[in-house]
Amino acid sequence: MHGFAAFISFEKPCTEISFDWKPIFEFQHAYTKRQVNLDLIYLEQFTSEKYLNEKLWINTEDYFIVTEGIINNLNDLYKEQHVNNPSDLISKIYEKPEFFSTFTGHFSGIIFNKKTKSICAFGNQSGTKKIFYYIDNELAIISSDLYTLSKSLNKLHLEKTLNIDAAYLLLTSGYMHENLTLINEVKQLRAGEYCILTNKQIQVKSYYNLDKIAETKDTKEAIINKLDFLFRKAIRLEFEIDKKHNYKHLTTLSGGLDSRMTALIAYKMGYKDQKLLNFSEKGYADEIIAKKIADDYKMQLIQIELNAESMNAIDDVIAVNDGLTIYTGSSHVLSAIKKLKTNDLGVLHTGMIGDAVMGSFVTKKKSVRPNISSGLYSEGLKHRTEKFLNATSNNYASEELYKFYNRAFLGANNGFLFYDLIGESSSPFLHPEFMSYAYSIPRKYKYKERIYIDWM
């Protein structure tokens, strides 16, 4: 929701171009708009003023770049490249193929290379920030918000048609698959992908894919030690952003293991001034366990009670996720954050997708092929999706890989859209080094998340 959009004309200069953005909610922080016209390219960013100086907006003789979200390892890259500011860093690395592969964090971006006249849009390794694109013979539009792109097609009187496969997938899986959206003419980038627009053509490429990761030969003890080291590295990168901006740490806490790992490992590392956010129905285990942990560690707990009314804001939920995931998936999150006062709070730290990273997608000790029926929201219209799912599931070597790139990155990641409404969010489990190493762990250790339990 919100972010950046680029209009690219293949023939004539861009004139009188503007984008329509979704109205912000009352509880959101102030937003700002900035734009640049580069003759055949018009770019606009509508973004929260919170963390604005973390979002790159650099225009030089050689390139223009804009990013959304937080690249949390910039300081490490400054040291590596012997520079001390983002402009010098990008100037030094932007011509290297896939230079953004060195970034970590919760980000997306577009760069226009003025020398080669090419445009590149990129997301992060786990696809937590969306990027959509449209192209025809005369123009292209790239946007981090589907609503904004769709509105632009309306203003330009360009055809939009319903993607029937996508509609049935929404009703069956509860989310999109592959690069689909509900609009036939609009596609989305997937986790670890980028697109290059040049010579009126768009190419989609992958710079990060779990399928390329080989199984580690490390011993079980070495695995646990390395998991701990990499997780702490991810925690440091996230929590230091809060300190840099003098914000208090905000961490979700439920009754599960993932958010607990984020909160308690951070606590042990010295980030003790955390406010813990719990939203649950009254009297449920999520509430009871979170309260006990907060009491034991003497951390402040913000508890927001959920009830049936939390499901009522259907239009608001769809406005955030563009109808690409089932509305019940995050209606409770939206209900909770509407009640949260966040002026002094930093990044929302979560344990998102931690269980999957640590092995919950592994159902057998040996690798098995994808099961298209596993995890379906509804089987009532399954027959309408079988042809598509059977064909696309063949692109994945294992059930685990299939679930990562569809259920996790296109389904569960939906939660970040809502968390980002109050600033920015993150999960140390999705740090690319940690996620890659966890994926490399032999199945015999990941089965039933045994290595996770042993690590804890």
C-alpha positions as CSV (number, residue, x, y, z in Angstrom):
1,M,0.0,0.0,0.0
2,H,1.5,3.3,-1.2
3,G,5.1,3.5,-2.2
4,F,6.3,4.4,-5.7
5,A,5.0,4.3,-9.3
6,A,6.8,4.9,-12.6
7,F,5.2,5.8,-16.0
8,I,7.4,5.0,-18.9
9,S,6.5,6.3,-22.4
10,F,8.2,4.6,-25.4
11,E,7.6,7.4,-27.8
12,K,6.8,10.8,-26.5
13,P,7.8,12.8,-23.3
14,C,5.6,12.4,-20.2
15,T,3.4,15.4,-19.7
16,E,0.6,16.1,-17.2
17,I,1.0,12.6,-15.6
18,S,0.0,12.0,-12.0
19,F,-0.9,8.9,-10.0
20,D,-4.0,8.3,-7.8
21,W,-3.0,6.9,-4.4
22,K,-5.2,5.2,-1.8
23,P,-6.4,7.6,1.0
24,I,-4.5,7.0,4.2
25,F,-6.3,5.8,7.4
26,E,-6.8,8.2,10.3
27,F,-4.4,6.3,12.5
28,Q,-1.5,6.5,10.0
29,H,1.5,8.9,10.3
30,A,1.9,11.9,8.0
31,Y,2.6,11.1,4.3
32,T,4.6,13.0,1.7
33,K,4.7,13.0,-2.0
34,R,7.8,13.5,-4.2
35,Q,8.1,13.2,-8.0
36,V,10.6,13.5,-10.8
37,N,10.1,13.9,-14.6
38,L,13.0,12.4,-16.7
39,D,11.6,13.1,-20.1
40,L,10.2,9.7,-21.1
41,I,9.9,8.6,-17.5
42,Y,7.8,10.0,-14.7
43,L,8.3,8.7,-11.2
44,E,6.3,9.4,-8.0
45,Q,6.6,8.3,-4.4
46,F,3.8,8.6,-1.9
47,T,5.2,7.4,1.4
48,S,5.2,7.8,5.2
49,E,7.4,10.5,6.6
50,K,8.5,8.0,9.2
51,Y,11.9,6.6,8.1
52,L,11.8,8.9,5.1
53,N,15.6,9.3,5.2
54,E,16.0,5.6,5.0
55,K,14.3,5.6,1.6
56,L,16.6,6.4,-1.2
57,W,15.8,9.2,-3.5
58,I,18.9,10.0,-5.5
59,N,19.1,11.8,-8.9
60,T,22.5,12.1,-10.6
61,E,23.7,12.6,-14.1
62,D,24.1,8.8,-14.4
63,Y,21.1,7.4,-12.7
64,F,18.0,7.9,-10.6
65,I,17.0,5.6,-7.8
66,V,14.0,5.4,-5.4
67,T,13.5,2.8,-2.7
68,E,10.6,2.0,-0.3
69,G,11.0,0.5,3.1
70,I,14.3,0.0,5.0
71,I,17.6,-1.4,3.7
72,N,19.0,-2.3,7.1
73,N,22.6,-3.2,6.2
74,L,23.6,0.2,4.6
75,N,26.1,0.9,7.3
76,D,27.8,-2.4,6.7
77,L,27.9,-1.7,3.0
78,Y,29.4,1.7,3.6
79,K,32.3,0.1,5.4
80,E,32.7,-2.6,2.7
81,Q,32.8,0.0,-0.1
82,H,34.7,2.6,1.9
83,V,32.0,5.3,1.6
84,N,29.9,7.1,4.2
85,N,26.6,8.0,2.5
86,P,24.0,6.4,0.3
87,S,24.7,8.5,-2.8
88,D,28.4,7.5,-2.9
89,L,27.4,3.9,-2.2
90,I,25.0,3.6,-5.1
91,S,27.3,5.5,-7.5
92,K,29.9,2.9,-6.7
93,I,27.8,-0.2,-7.2
94,Y,24.8,0.5,-9.4
95,E,26.5,-0.7,-12.6
96,K,27.2,-4.1,-11.1
97,P,24.8,-6.8,-12.2
98,E,22.1,-7.3,-9.5
99,F,23.8,-4.8,-7.1
100,F,20.7,-4.9,-4.9
101,S,21.3,-8.5,-4.1
102,T,23.7,-7.2,-1.4
103,F,20.9,-5.3,0.3
104,T,19.1,-6.9,3.3
105,G,15.9,-5.7,5.0
106,H,12.3,-4.9,4.0
107,F,12.6,-3.0,0.8
108,S,11.8,-2.6,-2.9
109,G,13.1,-0.1,-5.5
110,I,13.4,1.2,-9.0
111,I,16.6,2.5,-10.7
112,F,16.9,4.2,-14.1
113,N,20.3,3.9,-15.7
114,K,20.6,7.1,-17.8
115,K,23.6,5.7,-19.7
116,T,21.9,2.6,-20.9
117,K,18.3,4.0,-20.8
118,S,17.2,0.9,-18.9
119,I,14.9,0.7,-15.9
120,C,15.2,-2.0,-13.3
121,A,12.6,-2.7,-10.5
122,F,13.5,-5.0,-7.7
123,G,12.1,-6.5,-4.5
124,N,13.8,-8.2,-1.6
125,Q,14.7,-11.8,-1.2
126,S,11.4,-12.9,0.4
127,G,9.0,-10.6,-1.5
128,T,7.8,-8.7,1.5
129,K,7.3,-5.5,-0.6
130,K,5.1,-5.8,-3.7
131,I,5.9,-4.7,-7.2
132,F,3.4,-4.8,-10.1
133,Y,4.0,-4.1,-13.7
134,Y,2.1,-3.5,-17.0
135,I,3.5,-3.1,-20.5
136,D,2.1,-2.7,-24.0
137,N,3.5,-1.3,-27.3
138,E,3.5,2.3,-26.2
139,L,4.1,2.4,-22.5
140,A,4.8,0.6,-19.2
141,I,3.8,1.2,-15.7
142,I,5.6,-0.2,-12.6
143,S,4.1,0.3,-9.2
144,S,4.4,-1.0,-5.6
145,D,0.6,-0.6,-5.3
146,L,-1.9,-2.4,-7.5
147,Y,-4.7,0.1,-6.9
148,T,-2.5,2.9,-8.2
149,L,-1.5,1.0,-11.3
150,S,-5.1,0.0,-11.9
151,K,-6.3,3.6,-11.6
152,S,-3.7,4.6,-14.1
153,L,-5.0,2.1,-16.6
154,N,-8.5,3.6,-16.2
155,K,-7.3,7.1,-16.8
156,L,-5.4,6.0,-19.9
157,H,-8.5,4.1,-21.1
158,L,-6.5,0.9,-21.3
159,E,-8.1,-2.5,-21.2
160,K,-8.4,-4.5,-18.0
161,T,-9.9,-7.9,-17.8
162,L,-10.4,-10.4,-15.0
163,N,-7.9,-13.2,-14.6
164,I,-10.2,-16.1,-14.1
165,D,-7.4,-18.4,-12.8
166,A,-6.4,-15.9,-10.2
167,A,-10.0,-15.4,-9.1
168,Y,-10.5,-19.2,-8.6
169,L,-7.1,-19.4,-6.8
170,L,-8.3,-16.7,-4.4
171,L,-11.4,-18.7,-3.6
172,T,-9.5,-21.9,-3.2
173,S,-6.0,-21.1,-1.8
174,G,-6.9,-17.8,-0.4
175,Y,-4.1,-16.0,-2.2
176,M,-2.4,-15.5,-5.6
177,H,0.0,-18.0,-7.1
178,E,3.1,-17.4,-9.2
179,N,3.1,-13.9,-10.8
180,L,-0.7,-13.5,-11.1
181,T,-3.0,-10.7,-10.0
182,L,-6.7,-10.4,-10.5
183,I,-6.0,-8.3,-13.6
184,N,-4.9,-10.3,-16.7
185,E,-2.8,-7.4,-18.0
186,V,-0.9,-6.8,-14.7
187,K,1.7,-9.2,-13.2
188,Q,3.7,-9.1,-10.0
189,L,7.3,-9.8,-9.2
190,R,7.9,-12.8,-6.9
191,A,10.3,-13.2,-4.1
192,G,13.9,-12.6,-5.2
193,E,12.9,-11.3,-8.6
194,Y,13.6,-8.2,-10.6
195,C,12.5,-6.9,-14.0
196,I,14.5,-4.9,-16.5
197,L,12.7,-2.7,-19.0
198,T,14.7,-1.9,-22.2
199,N,13.9,-1.6,-25.9
200,K,10.2,-1.7,-25.2
201,Q,10.5,-5.2,-23.6
202,I,10.4,-6.3,-20.0
203,Q,12.5,-9.3,-18.8
204,V,11.9,-10.9,-15.4
205,K,14.9,-12.5,-13.7
206,S,15.7,-14.1,-10.4
207,Y,18.7,-13.0,-8.3
208,Y,17.8,-15.1,-5.2
209,N,16.2,-18.5,-5.1
210,L,16.1,-21.1,-2.4
211,D,16.2,-23.8,-5.0
212,K,19.9,-23.0,-5.7
213,I,20.9,-23.6,-2.1
214,A,22.8,-26.9,-1.4
215,E,22.3,-29.0,1.7
216,T,24.8,-28.2,4.4
217,K,27.3,-30.9,5.6
218,D,27.6,-29.2,9.0
219,T,27.1,-31.3,12.2
220,K,24.0,-30.8,14.2
221,E,25.9,-28.9,16.8
222,A,27.5,-26.7,14.2
223,I,24.1,-26.1,12.7
224,I,22.7,-24.9,16.0
225,N,25.6,-22.6,16.6
226,K,25.4,-21.0,13.1
227,L,21.6,-20.6,13.4
228,D,22.1,-18.7,16.6
229,F,24.9,-16.5,15.1
230,L,23.0,-15.6,12.0
231,F,19.8,-14.9,13.9
232,R,21.6,-12.6,16.3
233,K,23.0,-10.8,13.3
234,A,19.5,-10.3,11.8
235,I,18.3,-9.1,15.2
236,R,21.1,-6.5,15.4
237,L,20.4,-5.1,12.0
238,E,16.7,-4.7,12.8
239,F,16.9,-3.3,16.3
240,E,19.7,-0.9,15.6
241,I,17.4,1.0,13.2
242,D,15.2,1.8,16.2
243,K,18.2,3.1,18.1
244,K,19.4,5.2,15.2
245,H,16.1,7.0,15.1
246,N,15.6,7.1,18.9
247,Y,12.5,4.9,18.8
248,K,11.4,2.3,21.3
249,H,11.4,-1.3,20.2
250,L,8.0,-2.8,19.3
251,T,7.8,-6.6,19.0
252,T,4.8,-8.8,18.5
253,L,4.3,-11.6,21.0
254,S,1.8,-14.4,20.8
255,G,1.6,-17.8,22.3
256,G,3.7,-19.3,19.5
257,L,7.5,-19.8,19.2
258,D,8.4,-17.5,16.4
259,S,7.6,-14.1,17.9
260,R,8.9,-15.4,21.2
261,M,12.3,-16.1,19.7
262,T,12.5,-12.6,18.2
263,A,11.6,-10.9,21.5
264,L,13.7,-13.0,23.8
265,I,16.8,-13.3,21.7
266,A,16.7,-9.5,21.3
267,Y,16.3,-9.2,25.1
268,K,19.3,-11.4,25.7
269,M,21.3,-9.2,23.3
270,G,20.6,-6.2,25.4
271,Y,17.5,-4.8,23.6
272,K,15.5,-4.9,26.8
273,D,13.4,-1.8,26.3
274,Q,10.8,-3.5,24.2
275,K,7.1,-2.9,24.1
276,L,5.4,-6.2,23.4
277,L,2.3,-6.2,21.2
278,N,-0.3,-9.0,21.7
279,F,-3.7,-9.2,20.1
280,S,-5.9,-12.0,21.0
281,E,-9.4,-13.0,22.1
282,K,-9.7,-12.6,25.8
283,G,-8.7,-15.7,27.8
284,Y,-7.0,-17.5,24.9
285,A,-3.6,-19.1,25.2
286,D,-2.1,-16.3,23.0
287,E,-3.1,-13.8,25.7
288,I,-2.2,-15.9,28.7
289,I,1.3,-17.0,27.5
290,A,2.2,-13.5,26.3
291,K,1.3,-12.0,29.7
292,K,3.4,-14.5,31.5
293,I,6.5,-13.9,29.3
294,A,6.1,-10.1,29.7
295,D,5.8,-10.5,33.5
296,D,8.8,-12.9,33.7
297,Y,11.0,-10.5,31.7
298,K,9.6,-7.3,33.1
299,M,8.7,-5.9,29.7
300,Q,5.7,-3.8,29.0
301,L,2.8,-5.6,27.3
302,I,0.3,-3.9,25.0
303,Q,-2.7,-6.2,24.9
304,I,-5.5,-5.5,22.3
305,E,-8.6,-7.6,22.7
306,L,-10.0,-9.1,19.5
307,N,-13.7,-10.0,19.1
308,A,-16.1,-10.7,16.3
309,E,-16.2,-7.1,15.3
310,S,-12.6,-7.4,14.3
311,M,-13.8,-9.1,11.1
312,N,-16.2,-6.3,10.0
313,A,-13.9,-3.9,8.2
314,I,-14.0,-5.9,5.0
315,D,-13.6,-2.8,2.7
316,D,-10.6,-1.5,4.6
317,V,-8.8,-4.9,4.5
318,I,-9.3,-5.2,0.8
319,A,-8.1,-1.6,0.3
320,V,-4.8,-2.7,1.8
321,N,-4.2,-6.0,0.1
322,D,-5.9,-5.2,-3.2
323,G,-8.0,-8.3,-2.9
324,L,-5.0,-10.5,-3.6
325,T,-5.5,-12.5,-0.4
326,I,-8.5,-13.6,1.6
327,Y,-9.7,-10.8,3.8
328,T,-10.0,-12.9,7.0
329,G,-6.2,-13.5,6.9
330,S,-5.3,-10.1,8.3
331,S,-8.5,-8.5,9.4
332,H,-7.5,-9.0,13.0
333,V,-4.1,-7.3,12.4
334,L,-5.8,-4.2,11.0
335,S,-8.3,-4.1,13.9
336,A,-5.4,-4.2,16.4
337,I,-3.1,-1.6,14.8
338,K,-5.9,0.8,14.5
339,K,-5.9,1.0,18.3
340,L,-2.1,1.3,18.6
341,K,-0.4,4.6,19.5
342,T,2.9,4.4,17.6
343,N,4.5,7.9,17.7
344,D,7.5,6.8,19.8
345,L,7.7,3.3,18.4
346,G,10.0,2.0,15.8
347,V,10.1,-1.0,13.4
348,L,7.4,-3.6,14.2
349,H,9.6,-6.7,14.9
350,T,7.8,-10.0,14.2
351,G,8.4,-13.7,13.9
352,M,6.7,-13.9,10.5
353,I,7.1,-17.2,8.6
354,G,9.5,-18.4,11.3
355,D,7.8,-21.8,11.5
356,A,8.2,-22.4,7.8
357,V,11.8,-21.3,7.7
358,M,12.5,-23.7,10.6
359,G,10.9,-26.7,8.9
360,S,7.1,-26.7,9.2
361,F,6.8,-27.1,5.4
362,V,8.8,-30.4,5.6
363,T,6.2,-33.2,6.0
364,K,8.5,-36.2,5.3
365,K,12.1,-36.9,6.1
366,K,12.7,-37.5,2.4
367,S,11.9,-34.9,-0.3
368,V,8.4,-35.2,-1.7
369,R,6.7,-33.6,-4.7
370,P,4.2,-30.7,-4.1
371,N,0.7,-31.6,-3.1
372,I,-1.6,-29.1,-4.6
373,S,-4.4,-30.0,-2.1
374,S,-2.2,-29.2,1.0
375,G,-3.3,-26.1,2.9
376,L,-6.2,-25.1,0.7
377,Y,-8.6,-22.6,2.2
378,S,-11.6,-24.3,0.5
379,E,-11.9,-27.3,-1.8
380,G,-15.3,-26.3,-3.1
381,L,-13.9,-25.0,-6.3
382,K,-10.7,-27.0,-6.3
383,H,-11.6,-28.6,-9.7
384,R,-11.4,-25.1,-11.3
385,T,-7.7,-24.7,-10.2
386,E,-6.3,-28.2,-10.7
387,K,-5.1,-27.7,-14.3
388,F,-3.2,-24.5,-13.3
389,L,-1.8,-25.9,-10.0
390,N,-0.7,-29.2,-11.6
391,A,1.1,-27.3,-14.3
392,T,2.9,-24.7,-12.1
393,S,3.7,-27.1,-9.2
394,N,5.9,-29.0,-11.7
395,N,8.3,-26.0,-11.6
396,Y,9.2,-26.8,-8.0
397,A,11.6,-29.6,-6.9
398,S,9.9,-30.2,-3.6
399,E,6.8,-29.6,-1.5
400,E,8.8,-27.3,0.8
401,L,10.0,-25.1,-2.1
402,Y,6.5,-24.9,-3.6
403,K,5.0,-23.8,-0.2
404,F,7.7,-21.2,0.3
405,Y,7.1,-19.4,-3.0
406,N,3.3,-19.6,-2.9
407,R,1.8,-20.1,0.6
408,A,4.6,-18.1,2.5
409,F,5.8,-15.4,0.1
410,L,2.5,-14.8,-1.6
411,G,0.1,-15.7,1.2
412,A,1.5,-15.2,4.7
413,N,3.5,-12.1,3.6
414,N,0.2,-10.4,3.3
415,G,0.6,-9.5,7.0
416,F,3.5,-7.1,6.2
417,L,1.1,-4.9,4.2
418,F,-0.9,-4.3,7.3
419,Y,2.0,-3.9,9.7
420,D,3.6,-1.4,7.4
421,L,0.6,0.9,7.8
422,I,2.2,2.1,11.1
423,G,5.7,2.5,9.8
424,E,7.9,-0.5,8.8
425,S,8.0,-4.1,9.8
426,S,10.5,-7.0,9.7
427,S,11.2,-10.6,10.7
428,P,14.7,-11.9,11.5
429,F,13.7,-15.3,10.1
430,L,13.6,-13.7,6.6
431,H,17.1,-12.3,6.7
432,P,18.6,-13.8,3.5
433,E,21.6,-15.3,5.3
434,F,19.5,-16.9,8.0
435,M,16.8,-18.1,5.7
436,S,19.3,-19.6,3.2
437,Y,21.2,-21.5,5.9
438,A,18.0,-22.7,7.5
439,Y,16.8,-24.0,4.1
440,S,20.1,-25.8,3.7
441,I,19.6,-27.9,6.9
442,P,19.0,-31.6,6.1
443,R,15.4,-32.7,6.2
444,K,16.0,-35.2,9.0
445,Y,16.7,-32.3,11.3
446,K,13.9,-30.0,10.0
447,Y,11.3,-32.7,10.1
448,K,8.7,-31.8,12.8
449,E,10.9,-28.7,13.4
450,R,13.2,-30.8,15.6
451,I,16.3,-28.5,15.0
452,Y,14.1,-25.5,16.0
453,I,13.4,-27.1,19.4
454,D,17.0,-28.1,19.9
455,W,18.2,-24.6,19.1
456,M,15.8,-23.1,21.6
